[in-house]
Amino acid sequence: MAEPPGPAAAGDAVGAPAPTTTGDADLATQAERIVVGFAQVVRGLGLDVPVGSVIAFASALGEVGLDRRSSVYWAGRATLVHRPEDVPAYDRAFAQYWGDRPGWTAPRRTVSVTLQLDSEEGDDGSDAVNPDDGDGDDSPTLSMRYSPVEILRQQDFAAYSEADWAEARRLLTYLRHSSMPRRSRRRSPDKHQRGEPDLGRTVRRALVTDGEPIKRAWRAPSERPRRIVYLVDVSGSMEVYARGFLRFAHASVCSRATGLVEVFVLGTRLTRVTRPLSWRDPDLALADVSRAVEDWYGGTRLGAGLKEFNDRWGIRGMARGAVVVILSDGWDRGDPDALATEMARLQRVAYRVIWVNPLKASPGYTPIARGMAAAMPYVDEFVEGHSLGSLEELAQRIGGGGGRPARSHAG
């Protein structure tokens, strides 16, 4: 195995700033300076060193110690280098940081250093590191920061605590919603002289120039956002995920960029909850929804619910040319043939049908449930819906930012 670069031999002591005392607290302080300082030098030479790699380097130093130069070299190379082409840059950083400093002999004993992960945001939302808890542990603490938002974005809703739900509600409030545009029958002024001449505006402009139409006006078809229809399964198997998705639907209802939004909940019956969700306060809106829905967390009759939606609202115009989003795991107590029939009716009038299934994120999942298997042939997009990250992707798909193109026959 090749020896690390630098003038000192493998058994020589590591070069570092000379300690003033030999106490455990001073050694821990010096260990912090070593870890952070070396990471800065490595980053300065172009290596990508995330916070997790720095934490791993500190843990490795706690195991191998600072006695031998080769141990420190390989501890850093194993934790801070992730690509073979970065090894020469790491060697230069190691020689620069360790080889050019006066040598010192570290005590041949192990210092216990506790790694503490502190959130980037304090309880009051400020960018601060939490102080020591004072739990009686005399071992020095090396604090590293992490982002709770990134963890929540990928964490499954089923693993959320109440504190996680409170943070998720805040993030869903700021989630940007939009809807795919569609061509309107109305004409709007067009500055680029496309479309057809606007005779009325042209004549009015000619009044200023003694009847001469010097400045001609044009008009072209305008665009307006497509209607979005949410059908949320609130059966017992969807209890956790329906909670997060109703927050998502509420943010979509209150967004000005989505146009018309309709929300229904599916259980043993179909309930329209668009009006209760129109409150700006999400807690007040969901409390109103809970009073309006009588079949929370019971069974599911997807086929019967879709039939009622198609007969009363969908076929009559609500679903025509709309983006229909169904949130369900596909577990249905009804007849799968009836579900397939209603999905076929819905697909014929909707612009796009998106089925959101939280179970899709499970490893090895296949849509073999009777209801899910019956609905799959009539679904344009089959996506996940188990986390904040999946809901962010869903918002982009609803706005036309991803997924396969919709059917061209739907207006």
Phi and psi in degrees as a GROMACS rama.xvg file:
@    title "Ramachandran Plot"
@    xaxis  label "Phi"
@    yaxis  label "Psi"
@TYPE xy
-68.8268  143.091  ALA-2
-80.8415  141.602  GLU-3
-62.7999  153.591  PRO-4
-70.7622  167.96  PRO-5
120.792  158.999  GLY-6
-71.8211  -25.0634  PRO-7
-81.5171  152.656  ALA-8
-80.9272  174.396  ALA-9
-63.9713  -31.9436  ALA-10
-91.0135  -2.91894  GLY-11
-71.656  158.345  ASP-12
-71.9955  153.287  ALA-13
-75.9105  138.962  VAL-14
-80.3258  130.768  GLY-15
-163.034  168.456  ALA-16
-58.9641  135.258  PRO-17
-67.914  132.42  ALA-18
-75.9611  151.565  PRO-19
-88.6351  -32.4385  THR-20
-134.159  173.577  THR-21
-110.496  16.2081  THR-22
-72.2649  159.506  GLY-23
-63.6983  -37.6799  ASP-24
-64.8736  -41.3622  ALA-25
-67.0986  -37.8255  ASP-26
-65.9729  -38.1769  LEU-27
-66.6459  -40.2429  ALA-28
-62.7408  -40.2524  THR-29
-67.6478  -35.6628  GLN-30
-63.5029  -38.2779  ALA-31
-62.4939  -44.3959  GLU-32
-64.074  -37.0383  ARG-33
-65.1823  -48.9051  ILE-34
-63.9026  -50.1724  VAL-35
-68.7394  -41.5802  VAL-36
-65.0986  -43.8476  GLY-37
-66.8543  -37.6078  PHE-38
-62.5574  -37.9173  ALA-39
-66.1039  -38.6315  GLN-40
-65.5267  -42.2896  VAL-41
-63.8673  -41.7827  VAL-42
-65.2014  -34.8626  ARG-43
-64.345  -22.1837  GLY-44
-94.5415  11.6869  LEU-45
99.3478  3.74358  GLY-46
-84.9425  143.32  LEU-47
-88.001  107.507  ASP-48
-120.13  98.6169  VAL-49
-73.6296  172.1  PRO-50
-63.9558  -36.3562  VAL-51
-61.3144  -36.0932  GLY-52
-68.7292  -35.9099  SER-53
-65.907  -39.4863  VAL-54
-62.8431  -42.5814  ILE-55
-64.4021  -37.1389  ALA-56
-64.898  -41.9821  PHE-57
-63.3503  -40.3502  ALA-58
-64.5858  -40.1238  SER-59
-64.8893  -39.9082  ALA-60
-64.787  -33.731  LEU-61
-64.9892  -26.942  GLY-62
-85.2047  -45.3306  GLU-63
-91.4113  -18.2017  VAL-64
78.195  -178.407  GLY-65
-112.393  16.563  LEU-66
-72.9967  -43.4285  ASP-67
-111.364  136.718  ARG-68
-63.2853  -41.0288  ARG-69
-65.6747  -35.5253  SER-70
-65.3732  -41.608  SER-71
-65.9495  -39.412  VAL-72
-60.8847  -51.1897  TYR-73
-72.5437  -27.9418  TRP-74
-63.9828  -42.633  ALA-75
-71.0365  -38.8735  GLY-76
-67.5758  -33.8551  ARG-77
-74.916  -23.9862  ALA-78
-108.502  -28.4457  THR-79
-100.852  -17.2407  LEU-80
-105.236  125.798  VAL-81
-118.669  -6.34372  HIS-82
-134.836  141.95  ARG-83
-60.1032  -33.9141  PRO-84
-70.7953  -10.7984  GLU-85
-89.2469  -3.75464  ASP-86
-63.8714  -44.3844  VAL-87
-59.8899  -39.8252  PRO-88
-65.9569  -38.4176  ALA-89
-64.5271  -39.7386  TYR-90
-61.5024  -40.8629  ASP-91
-65.2403  -40.8821  ARG-92
-64.6177  -39.5226  ALA-93
-65.9027  -43.9971  PHE-94
-65.1614  -37.1722  ALA-95
-69.1362  -40.8979  GLN-96
-83.4498  -39.1934  TYR-97
-101.059  -33.9069  TRP-98
-81.0661  -26.8551  GLY-99
-92.6791  5.02776  ASP-100
-101.443  152.497  ARG-101
-63.7683  141.901  PRO-102
-74.1747  155.559  GLY-103
-148.317  154.582  TRP-104
-102.602  113.245  THR-105
-78.2526  144.971  ALA-106
-60.3232  139.516  PRO-107
-86.0248  65.6809  ARG-108
-147.912  155.846  ARG-109
-91.7454  131.11  THR-110
-103.242  126.551  VAL-111
-82.6446  118.62  SER-112
-117.996  123.465  VAL-113
-89.8393  128.363  THR-114
-91.5031  123.257  LEU-115
-117.04  122.82  GLN-116
-91.8941  118.009  LEU-117
-109.18  140.303  ASP-118
-69.9667  148.528  SER-119
-68.346  -23.0119  GLU-120
-117.531  129.431  GLU-121
-75.3653  -176.021  GLY-122
-64.7958  -27.7752  ASP-123
-93.3966  9.88021  ASP-124
85.8949  -0.82841  GLY-125
-83.5154  156.953  SER-126
-84.5963  88.0007  ASP-127
-143.822  156.787  ALA-128
-99.1574  134.74  VAL-129
-68.5928  139.917  ASN-130
-72.3329  172.94  PRO-131
-65.4031  137.107  ASP-132
-72.5841  -21.2872  ASP-133
68.449  42.2795  GLY-134
-83.9937  10.8362  ASP-135
95.402  -4.91521  GLY-136
-80.7096  118.059  ASP-137
-83.6805  -6.14097  ASP-138
-70.964  139.146  SER-139
-61.012  153.058  PRO-140
-118.165  130.267  THR-141
-106.762  114.366  LEU-142
-93.8019  132.876  SER-143
-125.367  147.696  MET-144
-98.9831  151.362  ARG-145
-141.547  167.325  TYR-146
-107.58  114.033  SER-147
-68.1236  -23.9968  PRO-148
-65.5116  -42.668  VAL-149
-64.9513  -35.3499  GLU-150
-67.8273  -45.0462  ILE-151
-65.288  -31.4372  LEU-152
-62.5577  -31.4167  ARG-153
-105.683  -7.2735  GLN-154
-78.5968  142.066  GLN-155
-69.3293  142.351  ASP-156
-59.028  -29.7495  PHE-157
-66.0018  -21.4873  ALA-158
-97.2194  7.17753  ALA-159
-74.6174  142.813  TYR-160
-94.687  176.364  SER-161
-64.1095  -35.6812  GLU-162
-65.7828  -36.9771  ALA-163
-65.2037  -40.0532  ASP-164
-64.8881  -36.6081  TRP-165
-63.7603  -41.5083  ALA-166
-69.1108  -37.6459  GLU-167
-64.9521  -37.5652  ALA-168
-62.6132  -38.3064  ARG-169
-66.8649  -40.7305  ARG-170
-69.2809  -37.6349  LEU-171
-66.8969  -27.6288  LEU-172
-64.8945  -35.0872  THR-173
-93.694  5.42326  TYR-174
-71.3742  130.928  LEU-175
-82.8656  129.507  ARG-176
-115.871  147.437  HIS-177
-154.396  166.707  SER-178
-128.656  150.415  SER-179
-65.0614  139.73  MET-180
-79.1517  155.353  PRO-181
-135.978  154.822  ARG-182
-74.5662  131.38  ARG-183
-96.5724  158.158  SER-184
-75.7418  -17.9911  ARG-185
-74.5348  148.218  ARG-186
-102.716  144.752  ARG-187
-129.131  154.605  SER-188
-58.1828  140.116  PRO-189
-124.029  114.382  ASP-190
-75.4203  -15.9231  LYS-191
-92.4554  9.17074  HIS-192
56.8382  46.4328  GLN-193
-112.147  165.768  ARG-194
88.4639  -123.774  GLY-195
-132.142  155.985  GLU-196
-65.6008  140.875  PRO-197
-97.8535  95.6287  ASP-198
-65.38  -40.1185  LEU-199
-61.8861  -49.0859  GLY-200
-68.7607  -32.8529  ARG-201
-64.784  -43.3255  THR-202
-65.2689  -40.4362  VAL-203
-64.6289  -37.2617  ARG-204
-67.8488  -32.1561  ARG-205
-68.8876  -19.1515  ALA-206
-63.8135  -26.9625  LEU-207
-76.9868  -25.191  VAL-208
-111.466  34.9056  THR-209
58.1473  39.1483  ASP-210
85.4796  0.0362559  GLY-211
-88.9039  120.136  GLU-212
-76.783  72.0394  PRO-213
-74.0449  -44.4609  ILE-214
-103.808  104.632  LYS-215
-86.857  146.814  ARG-216
-110.269  150.153  ALA-217
-129.357  157.287  TRP-218
-140.858  150.741  ARG-219
-141.172  160.001  ALA-220
-59.017  137.512  PRO-221
-94.4433  173.162  SER-222
-121.747  149.913  GLU-223
-141.553  154.14  ARG-224
-68.5812  144.396  PRO-225
-72.8455  151.701  ARG-226
-69.4127  142.892  ARG-227
-115.081  131.474  ILE-228
-121.704  122.14  VAL-229
-104.82  130.246  TYR-230
-118.886  108.736  LEU-231
-107.822  123.277  VAL-232
-78.041  121.031  ASP-233
-114.966  32.2716  VAL-234
-74.2821  177.391  SER-235
-63.1637  -36.1747  GLY-236
-72.8211  -13.5598  SER-237
-111.37  18.784  MET-238
-57.4892  -50.1613  GLU-239
-68.8159  -43.5596  VAL-240
-76.6373  -32.515  TYR-241
-63.7034  -31.5056  ALA-242
-62.2539  -46.6233  ARG-243
-71.5466  -35.6035  GLY-244
-73.8219  -31.1954  PHE-245
-66.8629  -32.8324  LEU-246
-64.6885  -40.2925  ARG-247
-62.9232  -43.9094  PHE-248
-66.091  -36.2565  ALA-249
-63.4138  -42.7856  HIS-250
-63.2016  -34.2693  ALA-251
-70.4324  -38.4731  SER-252
-63.6149  -40.0157  VAL-253
-83.543  -6.86739  CYS-254
-80.0638  137.932  SER-255
-80.8326  -13.0706  ARG-256
-90.9259  -3.64787  ALA-257
-99.2463  -8.99687  THR-258
72.1836  -139.94  GLY-259
-78.6323  130.476  LEU-260
-131.685  132.111  VAL-261
-122.565  140.749  GLU-262
-129.757  130.143  VAL-263
-127.432  151.376  PHE-264
-114.814  140.606  VAL-265
-114.711  125.65  LEU-266
-141.641  -121.851  GLY-267
-80.1571  -10.3475  THR-268
-147.018  171.221  ARG-269
-104.626  131.333  LEU-270
-130.662  129.738  THR-271
-87.7977  123.849  ARG-272
-123.316  23.5117  VAL-273
-64.214  -43.8576  THR-274
-66.2481  -46.891  ARG-275
-60.1067  -32.4891  PRO-276
-79.4424  -0.425772  LEU-277
-79.9851  -8.08234  SER-278
-66.1709  139.652  TRP-279
-69.3739  -34.0271  ARG-280
-76.5966  117.486  ASP-281
-64.3342  -36.9291  PRO-282
-66.1761  -41.5426  ASP-283
-66.699  -36.8137  LEU-284
-66.7948  -45.7941  ALA-285
-70.4518  -31.3922  LEU-286
-64.4751  -38.6617  ALA-287
-66.7527  -37.4952  ASP-288
-65.4576  -40.9553  VAL-289
-61.998  -31.1345  SER-290
-77.7002  -26.2822  ARG-291
-82.175  -27.4492  ALA-292
-96.5387  128.447  VAL-293
-103.997  -9.36632  GLU-294
-119.444  46.9997  ASP-295
-65.4651  135.064  TRP-296
53.9001  44.0446  TYR-297
-109.98  -134.716  GLY-298
-87.2301  -176.198  GLY-299
-135.249  131.97  THR-300
-128.878  81.436  ARG-301
-64.842  -42.6969  LEU-302
-62.0121  -46.0301  GLY-303
-66.8687  -39.5235  ALA-304
-65.2224  -42.5431  GLY-305
-66.9341  -34.4778  LEU-306
-63.9464  -42.8883  LYS-307
-64.6876  -39.6327  GLU-308
-64.5908  -45.0908  PHE-309
-63.4475  -42.1267  ASN-310
-71.2799  -41.3813  ASP-311
-90.3705  -33.8711  ARG-312
-129.027  -49.7078  TRP-313
-61.971  -58.1736  GLY-314
-68.0967  -27.7152  ILE-315
-74.733  -9.45076  ARG-316
146.037  -24.3774  GLY-317
-66.5843  -36.597  MET-318
-94.1658  -4.84872  ALA-319
-70.921  119.541  ARG-320
69.8949  14.3066  GLY-321
-100.114  164.026  ALA-322
-95.557  113.351  VAL-323
-101.735  122.691  VAL-324
-114.754  120.8  VAL-325
-111.978  123.758  ILE-326
-106.819  110.389  LEU-327
-164.876  152.73  SER-328
-87.8725  -1.40109  ASP-329
86.3237  0.134225  GLY-330
-80.0685  115.285  TRP-331
-128.99  135.158  ASP-332
-86.3236  -11.498  ARG-333
-89.5356  -168.289  GLY-334
-78.293  123.706  ASP-335
-64.4509  -29.043  PRO-336
-66.1829  -36.9847  ASP-337
-66.533  -37.5391  ALA-338
-64.6276  -42.9844  LEU-339
-62.6082  -39.113  ALA-340
-63.362  -43.7576  THR-341
-71.8317  -33.5297  GLU-342
-65.6726  -37.4325  MET-343
-64.6183  -40.5819  ALA-344
-63.9209  -41.3779  ARG-345
-67.295  -39.5902  LEU-346
-65.6358  -31.7797  GLN-347
-67.613  -26.1272  ARG-348
-107.221  -22.9911  VAL-349
-81.9847  152.515  ALA-350
-74.8419  -40.0663  TYR-351
-154.411  138.381  ARG-352
-113.831  118.23  VAL-353
-112.638  124.156  ILE-354
-106.28  122.701  TRP-355
-105.801  115.199  VAL-356
-121.882  114.565  ASN-357
-62.9643  -25.0012  PRO-358
-73.8532  -12.5624  LEU-359
-63.0842  -25.1326  LYS-360
-76.4294  -11.1629  ALA-361
-71.6152  139.003  SER-362
-60.6904  132.499  PRO-363
74.9263  15.2422  GLY-364
-71.89  138.503  TYR-365
-133.535  140.672  THR-366
-76.006  76.5517  PRO-367
-104.218  -6.47427  ILE-368
-61.1776  147.833  ALA-369
-58.3978  -46.1647  ARG-370
-66.4755  -42.462  GLY-371
-67.4383  -41.4517  MET-372
-64.5919  -34.8828  ALA-373
-72.0953  -30.1811  ALA-374
-87.7299  -22.6558  ALA-375
-56.5189  -40.2782  MET-376
-62.2217  -16.4093  PRO-377
-112.479  18.3026  TYR-378
-107.197  129.915  VAL-379
-79.7713  -38.5307  ASP-380
-137.912  134.799  GLU-381
-119.148  108.848  PHE-382
-126.715  170.261  VAL-383
-84.9065  163.501  GLU-384
-157.24  40.1637  GLY-385
-100.553  -7.9336  HIS-386
-149.259  173.177  SER-387
-64.3483  -38.9043  LEU-388
-61.432  -40.7845  GLY-389
-68.5017  -33.2434  SER-390
-70.6425  -33.8562  LEU-391
-63.5001  -41.6751  GLU-392
-66.0567  -36.9888  GLU-393
-62.8353  -40.9148  LEU-394
-60.8877  -37.648  ALA-395
-67.9524  -38.6782  GLN-396
-67.6115  -38.4303  ARG-397
-63.7173  -36.4186  ILE-398
-80.4465  2.81683  GLY-399
88.5108  15.2048  GLY-400
-90.4316  2.16008  GLY-401
-167.519  173.233  GLY-402
88.6829  172.518  GLY-403
-78.8013  156.055  ARG-404
-62.6742  148.952  PRO-405
-76.781  167.919  ALA-406
-66.7596  139.342  ARG-407
-79.634  -14.9603  SER-408
-81.1189  -15.9163  HIS-409
-86.2689  130.411  ALA-410
